Amino acid sequence: MKESFSHDLDTVKPDRKETDAPTDSSIAASNAIKYTAYIMLLFGFLYFLIAYLAPML
């Protein structure tokens, strides 16, 4: 006969790790990197428009 092993296993609860809330300086640094990337993409797109598409007009 099959034995049920479900009663032998205890439910394992994952341990929650305490994490610190992000500080203001780390949020500011993250935003600076993000917006710098946006500006670089914008300038790259504008360069593409001027260098490659404008001469075709």
C-alpha positions as CSV (number, residue, x, y, z in Angstrom):
1,M,0.0,0.0,0.0
2,K,1.1,3.5,-0.6
3,E,2.0,5.5,2.4
4,S,1.2,9.2,2.6
5,F,4.3,11.2,3.4
6,S,2.5,14.6,3.5
7,H,2.0,14.4,7.3
8,D,5.8,13.9,7.7
9,L,6.7,17.2,5.9
10,D,6.4,20.4,7.8
11,T,5.5,23.4,5.8
12,V,8.6,25.5,5.3
13,K,8.1,29.2,5.5
14,P,10.8,31.2,3.6
15,D,12.7,33.6,5.8
16,R,12.1,37.2,5.2
17,K,15.2,39.3,4.9
18,E,15.1,42.8,6.3
19,T,16.0,45.2,3.6
20,D,16.8,48.9,4.2
21,A,14.8,51.5,2.4
22,P,16.7,53.3,-0.3
23,T,18.3,56.5,0.8
24,D,17.7,59.8,-0.8
25,S,21.3,59.9,-2.2
26,S,20.9,56.5,-3.9
27,I,17.5,57.5,-5.4
28,A,19.0,60.7,-6.7
29,A,22.0,58.8,-8.2
30,S,19.6,56.3,-9.8
31,N,17.5,59.2,-11.3
32,A,20.6,61.0,-12.6
33,I,21.8,57.8,-14.4
34,K,18.3,57.3,-15.8
35,Y,17.8,60.8,-17.1
36,T,21.4,60.9,-18.5
37,A,20.6,57.8,-20.5
38,Y,17.4,59.5,-21.8
39,I,19.3,62.6,-22.9
40,M,22.0,60.5,-24.6
41,L,19.3,58.6,-26.5
42,L,17.6,61.9,-27.5
43,F,20.9,63.4,-28.8
44,G,21.6,60.1,-30.7
45,F,18.2,60.3,-32.3
46,L,18.7,63.9,-33.2
47,Y,22.1,63.2,-34.7
48,F,20.6,60.4,-36.8
49,L,18.0,62.8,-38.1
50,I,20.5,65.5,-38.9
51,A,23.3,63.3,-40.3
52,Y,21.3,60.8,-42.3
53,L,17.8,61.9,-43.0
54,A,18.3,65.7,-43.5
55,P,20.6,65.2,-46.6
56,M,17.9,63.1,-48.2
57,L,15.4,66.0,-48.2
